[in-house]
């Protein structure tokens, strides 16, 4: 399947890489450190996992936190545990001399593992989709700006093909939608059985109460 992707979408991926290379040369590599920082932020999805855990500690944001952590988990299963190992697509700079030259010009930023789909794009899209669905649409769409920046950085650094990032965005969006319905089901069940101590705890627990009790002592 990797060979099919490389052949079928070569024109598209090559055109995007050429545009990125022209941008890098015309700007004197200005976007290189910026792209590395964006990539670092999305590494392993740790920032998004941490944010989701923090959100789960407060009643008002618990549903969002659960939805986000669920979306990240579903995305990781589909992308990192399944598709990457099924497709086994090599990184762009490993499979094409021209792309390797673009990568070398940027200083050969290191990356390992298979290329398709982009794990970074999957994670940030999953988090952004959960945020968009669960929160006020007037401002929650801002999360998708991060998706654009992450996608740009992964392609700019020649770590991923444009098609890798596109697939990651699709997987992330689907993961976020699935996580929303699972979250809705979970909290409906918790509310239905609120008379049970465990269910009431899952709904009402507030980490701030721990610190209030300590201060009272």
C-alpha positions as CSV (number, residue, x, y, z in Angstrom):
1,X,0.0,0.0,0.0
2,X,2.9,2.3,0.7
3,X,4.1,2.0,-2.9
4,X,0.6,2.7,-4.1
5,X,0.4,5.9,-2.0
6,X,3.9,7.0,-3.2
7,X,3.0,6.5,-6.9
8,X,-0.6,7.7,-6.9
9,X,0.0,10.9,-5.0
10,X,3.5,11.6,-6.1
11,X,2.5,14.7,-8.1
12,X,0.6,16.2,-5.2
13,X,3.2,15.5,-2.5
14,X,6.1,16.5,-4.7
15,X,4.4,19.8,-5.6
16,X,3.8,20.6,-1.9
17,X,7.4,19.7,-0.9
18,X,8.7,21.9,-3.8
19,X,6.6,24.8,-2.5
20,X,7.9,24.3,1.0
21,X,11.5,24.1,-0.2
22,X,11.0,27.4,-2.1
23,X,9.6,29.0,1.0
24,X,12.5,27.7,3.1
25,X,15.1,29.1,0.7
26,X,13.4,32.4,0.1
27,X,13.0,33.0,3.8
28,X,16.5,31.8,4.7
29,X,15.2,28.9,6.8
30,X,13.1,31.4,9.0
31,X,10.3,28.8,9.5
32,X,12.7,25.9,10.5
33,X,13.0,26.6,14.2
34,X,9.4,27.6,14.4
35,X,8.4,24.3,12.8
36,X,10.6,22.4,15.2
37,X,9.0,24.0,18.2
38,X,5.5,23.2,16.9
39,X,6.5,19.6,16.3
40,X,8.0,19.4,19.8
41,X,4.7,20.6,21.3
42,X,2.9,17.8,19.6
43,X,5.4,15.1,20.4
44,X,3.6,11.9,21.5
45,X,0.5,14.0,22.1
46,X,1.7,14.5,25.7
47,X,0.6,18.2,25.9
48,X,-2.9,17.2,24.9
49,X,-3.0,14.3,27.3
50,X,-1.8,16.5,30.1
51,X,-4.5,19.2,29.2
52,X,-7.2,16.5,29.1
53,X,-6.2,15.2,32.6
54,X,-6.3,18.7,34.0
55,X,-9.8,19.2,32.5
56,X,-11.0,16.0,34.1
57,X,-10.2,17.3,37.6
58,X,-13.0,19.8,37.5
59,X,-16.8,19.1,37.2
60,X,-17.5,21.9,34.7
61,X,-14.8,20.7,32.3
62,X,-14.9,16.9,33.0
63,X,-16.9,16.0,30.0
64,X,-14.5,17.9,27.7
65,X,-11.5,16.2,29.4
66,X,-13.0,12.7,29.0
67,X,-13.9,13.4,25.4
68,X,-10.5,14.7,24.6
69,X,-8.6,11.8,26.3
70,X,-11.0,9.4,24.5
71,X,-10.3,11.0,21.1
72,X,-6.6,10.9,21.7
73,X,-6.7,7.2,22.7
74,X,-8.9,6.3,19.7
75,X,-6.6,8.2,17.3
76,X,-3.5,6.6,18.7
77,X,-5.0,3.1,18.3
78,X,-6.0,3.8,14.7
79,X,-2.8,5.6,13.7
80,X,0.1,4.3,15.8
81,X,-1.1,0.8,16.5
82,X,-2.8,0.0,13.3
83,X,-2.4,2.1,10.1
84,X,1.3,2.9,10.5
85,X,2.2,-0.8,10.8
86,X,-0.3,-1.9,8.1
87,X,0.9,0.6,5.5
88,X,4.6,0.8,6.5
89,X,5.3,3.9,4.5
90,X,8.9,5.2,4.8
91,X,9.6,8.8,5.6
92,X,9.8,11.1,2.5
93,X,13.5,11.7,2.8
94,X,14.1,8.0,3.0
95,X,12.3,7.1,-0.2
96,X,13.1,9.9,-2.7
97,X,16.4,11.7,-3.5
98,X,14.8,15.0,-4.2
99,X,12.9,15.0,-0.9
100,X,16.1,14.0,0.8
101,X,17.8,17.0,-0.7
102,X,15.0,19.3,0.7
103,X,15.4,17.6,4.1
104,X,19.2,18.0,4.0
105,X,18.8,21.7,3.3
106,X,16.8,22.1,6.5
107,X,19.6,20.5,8.5
108,X,18.3,16.9,8.4
109,X,15.9,17.2,11.4
110,X,15.7,13.7,12.8
111,X,12.5,11.6,13.1
112,X,11.9,7.9,13.3
113,X,9.1,5.4,12.6
114,X,6.7,5.0,9.7
115,X,5.2,8.0,7.9
116,X,1.5,7.3,7.2
117,X,-0.6,8.7,8.8
118,X,0.9,11.6,10.8
119,X,0.6,10.9,14.5
120,X,1.0,14.6,15.3
121,X,-1.8,15.6,13.0
122,X,-4.0,12.9,14.4
123,X,-3.5,13.9,18.0
124,X,-4.0,17.7,17.6
125,X,-7.0,17.2,15.3
126,X,-8.6,14.7,17.8
127,X,-8.1,17.2,20.6
128,X,-9.4,20.1,18.5
129,X,-12.4,18.2,17.4
130,X,-13.3,17.3,20.9
131,X,-12.9,20.9,21.9
132,X,-15.1,22.1,19.0
133,X,-17.9,19.7,19.7
134,X,-18.0,20.1,23.4
135,X,-17.5,23.8,23.8
136,X,-18.9,27.2,22.5
137,X,-18.5,27.3,18.8
138,X,-17.7,31.0,18.8
139,X,-14.2,30.4,20.1
140,X,-13.6,26.6,20.1
141,X,-12.9,26.6,16.4
142,X,-9.6,28.3,17.2
143,X,-8.2,24.8,18.0
144,X,-8.2,24.1,14.3
145,X,-5.6,26.8,13.7
146,X,-3.3,24.5,15.7
147,X,-4.1,21.7,13.3
148,X,-3.0,23.9,10.3
149,X,0.2,24.9,12.1
150,X,1.0,21.3,13.0
151,X,0.3,20.1,9.5
152,X,2.5,22.8,8.1
153,X,5.4,22.0,10.4
154,X,5.3,18.3,9.6
155,X,5.4,18.8,5.9
156,X,7.8,21.7,6.0
157,X,10.4,19.6,7.9
158,X,9.9,16.8,5.3
159,X,8.9,14.4,8.1
160,X,5.6,13.7,6.4
161,X,4.0,13.7,3.0
162,X,1.0,16.0,2.6
163,X,-1.1,12.9,2.2
164,X,0.2,11.6,5.6
165,X,-1.0,14.8,7.3
166,X,-4.3,14.8,5.4
167,X,-5.0,11.2,6.6
168,X,-4.0,12.1,10.1
169,X,-6.5,15.0,10.1
170,X,-9.3,12.7,8.9
171,X,-8.5,10.0,11.6
172,X,-8.3,12.7,14.3
173,X,-11.7,14.2,13.3
174,X,-13.3,10.8,13.2
175,X,-11.8,9.9,16.6
176,X,-13.1,13.1,18.1
177,X,-16.6,12.4,16.8
178,X,-16.6,8.8,18.1
179,X,-15.2,10.0,21.5
180,X,-18.1,12.5,21.7
181,X,-20.8,9.8,21.5
182,X,-18.9,7.5,23.9
183,X,-18.5,10.4,26.4
184,X,-22.2,11.2,26.0
185,X,-23.1,7.6,26.7
186,X,-20.8,7.4,29.7
187,X,-22.2,10.5,31.4
188,X,-25.8,9.5,30.6
189,X,-25.2,6.2,32.5
190,X,-23.5,8.1,35.4
191,X,-26.4,10.4,35.7
192,X,-28.8,7.6,35.6
193,X,-27.1,5.9,38.5
194,X,-26.1,9.0,40.4
195,X,-27.4,7.4,43.6
196,X,-24.4,5.1,43.5
197,X,-21.4,6.5,45.3
198,X,-19.0,5.8,42.5
199,X,-21.2,7.4,39.9
200,X,-21.7,10.5,42.0
201,X,-18.0,10.7,42.6
202,X,-17.2,10.6,38.9
203,X,-19.7,13.4,38.2
204,X,-19.1,15.7,41.2
205,X,-15.4,15.2,42.2
206,X,-13.6,18.5,42.3
207,X,-9.9,18.6,43.0
208,X,-10.2,22.0,44.6
209,X,-12.1,20.5,47.5
210,X,-9.0,18.6,48.5
211,X,-7.0,21.8,49.0
212,X,-9.9,23.4,50.8
213,X,-10.0,20.6,53.3
214,X,-6.3,20.9,53.9
215,X,-6.5,24.6,54.4
216,X,-9.3,24.2,56.9
217,X,-7.2,21.9,59.0
